[in-house]
Amino acid sequence: MKTKDDIIQKGNELIATVHVAEKLKLSTAKKLALTFGFKMVELSRTILLLLDAKALTEAHTIGRLLFEHTFNFGALLHQEEHHEKLVDHATGEPGRHMKKMFLDPSIEAILTPENFKSASAYLQHPDRATDSKIGLNWEQIAAAGKTDCLYGAYTHYSFLYAHSNLASLMKQATDEEIAHLCENVWTALELSRLLLRVNVFSTSSREK
């Protein structure tokens, strides 16, 4: 079972690896991957703080974001074109995921009445009629970056924890739930460190 100290150590190892990679000549996509690496370590530390506060649901919600960063990290290391996909996604419509959310029959119970009303109005706005943009396909990104081993946990978090709002603060968490989250966080950090070594350092050695 991975402990909080194990996660801190693994985060430090990932940061150290990123710092070494920064000294190499890298493509635009790989440079952006390093930024995701730093963000992943920050998120892992946030998760630990939330666990200390017994806010398990919020910790899992951040864990979901950690996986998305891991997916992007891997894809950027493997595919130069993923950089352009991220740029396009970041400059697109900010609410394009809402349509997916509204397919969930429990959405009214998740959102406040005010938020539900405003989200509904947004989706029905005439300016969206010709909008062809869709959200990122995380399953494809995870597979492209060789991080699909984490996709099962990601989908679990997406369904259960995507709309957390601190309502679970001080909620009693079982040791099993905490252990499961810690294992996932540690695995995401370690997998990213290994991907970086394989896709940056090994490639750099072959090019010399």
Order of alpha helices (4+ residues) and beta strands (2+ residues): alpha-alpha-alpha-alpha-alpha-alpha-alpha-alpha-alpha-alpha-alpha
